[in-house]
Amino acid sequence: MLFLARMLLLSLHFVAAGMVGLLLGLCRPFNPDNSRLCALFYSWPALRILGLRVETETTSLRDHVRSAVIVANHQSNYDLFVVGSVVPARTVCLGKKSLKWVPFFGQLFWLSGNVLIDRGNAVQAKQAMLTTTDTLQHKDTSIWVFAEGTRNLGKGLLPFKKGAFQMAIAAGVPIVLVCTSTYVKHMQLNRWNSGTIKIRSLAPIPTAGLTLDDLPALMEQCQQQMHACIDRLDAEIEGRV
């Protein structure tokens, strides 16, 4: 019963937050700070509805020098609410073109200045990457990317896609890793206290001077650091550390 009540409230909240965000986007279209504000609209009430406690250690994310490529792990659709509270100022997101058809949210996503990529169209995808490189270099804006490209459903990190790391190298900007504990399999939405989630950001990884020859090593370095950090977060929640 509690789960059903939460899903109903969450659905209503999703629509309401989308409408508020859409008005914000219409008032100041494509402003890169719209994403942060909209993420907060979605996140704060949703976490209370879901009964989730989120603990954050994100100083390196909050204080990073703009611009940067922010790389996060992607577990489920709940990530919108879970990581929404830590999105820094002037940060836009890289997303699938199909998102634009989601009522309210899709139009809001577009008006917030986020970048939509059609992964099935190589020419358009390449053009989008060029646009994001220009954004990173000249517009004092960071790009948030779920580098796995899809949800891992709490089964561990999936192989990373190259795009985020190619962007960082092309623009010569640092990569900031944001790690979220494995919550999908552990949250219990039929209880008042549904569970604890930890989010931690790591020290920026510089890319200045790197070339595409360094891409495999850079991706491996980032994946190893994220994997180790997520394991530590999970251990802390389970009381093993």
C-alpha positions in Angstrom: 0.0 0.0 0.0 2.8 2.4 0.9 4.6 1.6 -2.4 1.4 2.4 -4.4 0.8 5.6 -2.5 4.4 6.7 -3.2 4.1 5.9 -6.9 0.9 7.9 -7.2 2.5 10.9 -5.4 5.6 10.6 -7.4 3.7 10.6 -10.7 1.8 13.7 -9.6 5.1 15.3 -8.6 6.8 14.4 -11.9 4.0 16.2 -13.8 4.0 19.2 -11.5 7.8 19.6 -11.5 7.8 19.2 -15.3 5.3 22.0 -15.7 7.3 24.3 -13.4 10.5 23.5 -15.2 8.8 24.1 -18.6 7.7 27.5 -17.5 11.3 28.2 -16.4 12.6 27.1 -19.7 10.1 29.2 -21.7 11.1 32.3 -19.6 14.8 31.8 -20.2 15.3 29.2 -22.9 18.6 27.3 -23.2 20.1 28.9 -20.1 22.7 26.4 -18.9 21.7 26.8 -15.2 18.1 25.7 -16.0 19.3 22.1 -15.7 20.5 22.5 -12.1 17.3 24.2 -11.0 15.1 21.7 -12.7 17.1 18.8 -11.2 16.4 20.4 -7.8 12.6 20.7 -8.6 12.5 17.0 -9.3 14.9 15.8 -6.6 14.1 17.3 -3.3 10.4 16.5 -3.1 10.9 13.1 -4.7 13.4 11.9 -2.2 11.0 12.8 0.6 8.1 11.0 -1.1 10.3 7.9 -1.6 11.7 8.0 1.9 15.3 7.9 0.7 18.2 9.4 2.6 21.0 10.7 0.4 24.4 11.5 2.0 26.8 13.4 -0.2 30.5 14.1 -0.3 30.8 16.2 -3.4 33.2 19.0 -2.7 35.3 18.3 -5.8 32.1 18.5 -7.9 30.8 21.6 -6.3 34.1 23.5 -6.4 35.5 22.2 -9.7 36.8 24.8 -12.2 34.4 25.2 -15.1 34.3 23.7 -17.6 34.5 19.9 -17.0 33.0 16.6 -18.2 31.2 15.0 -15.3 30.9 11.3 -15.6 28.4 9.4 -13.4 27.2 5.8 -13.1 23.6 5.1 -14.2 21.5 2.6 -12.3 17.8 3.4 -13.0 15.2 6.0 -13.8 15.3 7.0 -10.1 18.7 8.6 -10.8 16.9 11.7 -11.9 15.8 12.1 -8.2 18.9 10.7 -6.6 21.7 12.7 -8.3 19.5 15.7 -9.0 20.5 17.3 -5.7 24.2 17.4 -6.6 24.1 18.9 -10.1 26.4 21.9 -10.0 25.8 25.3 -11.6 26.0 25.8 -15.4 25.8 22.1 -16.1 23.9 20.5 -19.0 23.4 16.8 -19.7 24.0 14.6 -22.7 20.9 12.5 -23.4 19.2 10.3 -26.1 17.2 12.1 -28.7 14.2 10.0 -27.8 13.9 11.9 -24.5 12.4 14.8 -26.3 9.1 12.9 -26.8 8.6 12.3 -23.0 5.7 14.7 -22.1 6.9 17.8 -20.2 10.2 16.3 -19.3 11.4 16.0 -22.9 10.5 19.6 -23.8 12.0 20.7 -20.5 15.2 18.8 -21.2 15.6 20.5 -24.5 14.8 24.0 -23.3 17.3 23.6 -20.5 20.1 23.6 -23.1 20.9 19.9 -22.8 22.3 18.1 -25.7 20.3 15.4 -27.5 22.1 12.8 -29.5 20.7 10.4 -32.1 23.1 7.5 -31.6 21.7 5.8 -34.6 22.8 8.7 -36.9 26.6 8.9 -37.0 26.6 12.3 -38.8 24.2 13.9 -36.2 26.0 12.3 -33.3 29.3 13.7 -34.5 27.8 17.2 -35.0 26.4 17.0 -31.4 29.9 16.1 -30.1 31.4 19.1 -31.9 28.7 21.3 -30.3 29.5 20.0 -26.9 33.3 20.6 -27.4 32.6 24.2 -28.3 30.3 24.5 -25.2 33.1 23.2 -23.0 35.7 25.4 -24.4 33.9 28.7 -24.8 30.7 28.8 -22.7 31.8 28.3 -19.1 29.6 25.2 -19.0 30.1 21.6 -17.9 28.6 18.5 -19.4 27.1 15.7 -17.3 27.3 12.2 -18.9 26.2 8.8 -17.9 29.1 7.1 -19.6 27.6 3.6 -19.6 25.0 4.8 -22.1 22.2 2.9 -20.4 21.0 1.7 -17.0 23.0 -1.0 -15.3 20.1 -1.9 -12.9 22.5 -2.2 -10.0 24.5 -5.1 -11.6 27.8 -3.2 -11.6 29.4 -0.8 -14.0 28.8 -1.5 -17.7 31.5 -0.8 -20.3 31.9 2.9 -20.9 31.1 4.6 -24.2 33.8 6.7 -25.7 31.9 9.9 -26.2 32.4 11.6 -22.9 36.2 11.0 -22.9 36.6 12.0 -26.5 34.8 15.3 -25.6 37.1 15.9 -22.6 40.3 15.3 -24.6 39.1 17.4 -27.6 38.2 20.3 -25.3 41.2 19.8 -22.9 39.0 19.9 -19.8 39.1 17.8 -16.7 36.9 14.8 -15.9 35.1 14.7 -12.6 33.8 11.3 -11.6 30.6 11.1 -9.5 29.9 7.8 -7.9 26.5 6.7 -6.4 26.2 3.6 -4.2 24.3 0.6 -5.4 20.8 1.4 -4.3 18.5 -0.2 -6.8 18.5 -3.7 -5.2 18.5 -2.4 -1.7 15.9 0.3 -1.4 12.6 -0.8 0.1 9.8 1.5 -1.0 7.2 -0.3 1.2 9.0 0.9 4.3 8.9 4.5 5.8 12.7 4.6 5.7 13.4 3.2 2.3 17.2 3.2 2.6 20.4 5.3 2.5 22.3 6.3 -0.7 25.7 7.8 -0.8 27.1 10.0 -3.5 30.8 10.9 -3.7 32.8 12.8 -6.3 36.5 12.2 -6.9 39.3 14.6 -7.6 39.3 16.0 -11.2 41.3 14.0 -13.8 43.2 16.4 -16.1 43.1 15.7 -19.9 45.2 18.7 -21.1 47.8 17.4 -23.6 46.1 14.1 -24.1 45.3 12.7 -27.5 43.0 10.1 -28.8 45.9 7.6 -28.5 45.5 8.1 -24.7 41.7 7.3 -24.8 41.8 3.6 -23.8 44.0 4.3 -20.8 41.9 7.2 -19.7 38.7 5.2 -19.9 40.3 2.3 -18.0 41.6 4.7 -15.3 38.1 6.3 -14.9 36.3 3.0 -14.8 38.7 1.5 -12.2 38.4 4.6 -9.9 34.6 4.6 -10.1 34.4 0.8 -9.5 36.6 1.1 -6.4 34.7 4.1 -5.1 31.3 2.4 -5.5 32.6 -0.6 -3.7 33.7 1.6 -0.8 30.4 3.4 -0.7 28.5 0.0 -0.6 30.7 -1.3 2.1 30.2 1.9 4.2 26.4 1.5 3.9 26.6 -2.1 4.9 28.7 -1.2 8.0 31.8 -3.1 6.8 34.1 -0.1 6.9 
